[in-house]
Amino acid sequence: MPVMADPERPDPDRLLQQVQQDEARARRGRLKIFFGASAGVGKTYAMLAAARAAHAQGAVLVVGLVETHGRSETEAMARDLPRLPLRAVPYRDRTLQEFDLDAALAWARGQPDPLVLLDELAHSNAAGSRHPKRWQDVEELLAAGVDVWSTMNVQHLESLNDIVSGITGIRVWETVPDRLFDEADDVVVVDLPPDELLARLKAGKVYLPQQAEKAAANFFRKGNLLALRELALRRTADRVDDEMQAWRRRSSVQSVWPNREALLACVGAGDSGEKVVRACARLAAQLDVPWHAVHVETPAVHRLPPRHREQALRVLKLAQELGATVATPSAPEAATALVRYAREHNLARLVIGRTNRRWPWQRSAADRVAELADDLDVVQVALPASTRDRPAHASSAFAGAATAGEIQWGGYAAAIVACGATALLATPLLGLLELTNIVMMFLLAVVGIGWVYGRGPALLAAFLGVGLFDFFFVRPRFTFAVSDVQYVVTFAVMFVVALAIGQLTAGLKVQAEAATQREHRMRSLYEMSRDLSAALMPEQVAEIGARFLAAEFDARSTVLAADEHDRLVPLPGGNAAVDDAVAQWAFDRGEPAGFGTDTLAASACLVLPLKAPMRLRGVLAVQPAERATLGPDQRRLLDTCASLLAISLERIHYIDVARASTVQIESERLRNSLLSAISHDLRTPLAALVGLADTLAMTAPRLPPAQAEVTGAIRESALRMNAMVGNLLDMARLEAGAVPMRCEWQPLEEVVGSALAACGPALQGRQVRVTLADELPLLHLDAVLFERVLVNLLENAAKYTPAGSAVEITASASSSSVAIVVDDHGPGLPPGREEALFDKFERGSKESATPGVGLGLAISRAIVQAHGGTIRGENRPGPLGIAGARFTIELPRGSPPVDDGSAAASDGV
């Protein structure tokens, strides 16, 4: 429960955060993004035009990299600006020109306010670069104090990637985190109406004519451009709204600016809160605006029975389900807190329940809000008569506030006893003390009652104190009459002071309790974080989480971690009664389930998914001791606990992965070194053995049949051993990257024919059916290496299938790739191990009479991946089960790929 603070006092935590952000911003460079809806709107041109203007005014800048895409206007705009030399990066059989990050940092060193122009923020750097993405280069420049100007399209925002692909039908793989866009110092929207953009495209000002025609038929359809334009403008409007809110907070602006409609529903602890929330939700849906729901926790609310607060929390939960942003601030008065919240979030319209005045001097909620803020609109919701006519609590300032709770008879009895005891104690001291000191004793009693029992008993203590002081200590004594009219003023002042002290004391007590509770929770979270940072086993994480939840919520808990097969396994130390179905549902969908939610609410446990940055790590099951509704603050605390547990589990996982990877890398290095050394040492005697076997074979006609048979066996074994040694050497060279790629444009028919010729002896007696689609494109590949892939697959088919069974090779082309399929009619692949067979030294059966060491498929995958393709194995289903094995190779159609309009989606990248 947050601390109740002065509504007019700035939040010290926010001020500290602002100072820290300003200090960090002062050390970093500034990022300016030229933002557009699609390629061709003129982002690069606008950036260069602004750079030329800044350069003319004396700005120190340099062009790090600009993609002109052959546009003459853009090239002319960049011609006179200073440039950094690009870095040549070898990539396969060609050389790419990439941005030189080190050169930019060296140039900026010592320059006053350096500025680097770096086009296409979402670009993927070539392999071997320091960072895989260009936006990571930008972050390093900003961290070094270098200003950066860059460009990007709306489809490159990570959060909008799936939306754009759904609109255009083209998936964009190069994305930028929304965080970078939101943290940019300036965003310039470069907009162009769709008709003008299509005219530019048709005129060849965006792409070459042959590319423009395909782009217009795919990505650059007018409907797509309209939708992307709306997304870009909406996203920019959201960012501008956030900037405006931040400026208002920094400048301590109190008034509400109705620049953007938003609603605030005022939720009380009574029966009317639900209707207020539903009315506000309907109004927000009609206006298509965001809305908030707030329940203010005043000292009066804390004195109510628990059922009233639970009812308010249920209403807040309903509001959250209806799309509201909920909050539960604490304040001495509800109306003041509502006005402050509305001003902080720039909410111009409050939705509040209509109440009737029971007494002429009472003010309604709308009156109180209007008195505090005449710049807010108040919408009053009609309430049922049973609710509207119910007398509101004296301290409530909004509709739906709780009615007076159960009378605290113990507090009132204590007030009577305390005042009577004070009178008895002061009576013997009447001759020794002045009347003013006796008044102080009664005021002290009021303070004590107010601190322990709250406002009501303190009010009674103030009234009794005045009466007892008059009766026992003011002349004439033992009567309520007074001899001096001045005592009337004394009684009035005493009563007012006692009443004020009682009220303040009760409020301070609530604040002190809230501060203590908040400090306790923060300390517990800190201790939990500290313990989790030192945990090295998942069992320790579960134990730390259980200890925290037991201390803070008096709840039992169990952590169920996901194994490598995404099966939930309970970690030791859990004591909650977990329903496996509820836990699995929460894990599969990544959403809370069970108690307190709308999914499987009858469960005894609340199940929270453990969402780590990379993936779900399991679920946390929490079983409260009592089935009480959790408030927003408690739910946020639970979510924070779940996040900390998930991050710790992921950290431990990657520690294990790093340890295993280190061991595996070292083992692979040693094994490759050993295999390379052994293979080289074996090549010479094997070559001699093959030569001698060939010599003996030449004399075979003159040898007896038995010796000729032995000679043939020696030659066959030597050749097989030589092939195995060759495979070992090839695998070692492939992993070391020492195999040069000599890619040329090749027809697939020739490569398949060469592979069949090389496998002639192995395929003898088998029917090989080859079906290649018409108009297959030329493939950019190394014919010798790719022939090796097909040979390995065909030899596997010959080894592991019955003699005389057929082998089928088919090939087909799609818009972006060519698929080559090799089918056999054998027993198929071991179920569940299809992917493992591509590992080194893996075979279908550990104990097999079939010769081989399990390197053929590993070599094939390495070669295919070197060509930018993929290879996978699977079993072909048949009427009686498995009909045979199938290996599918997918290769890109060419390098560079044929433009089908998708280039527009990545702005030429």
Disulfide bonds with the S-S distance in Angstrom:
none
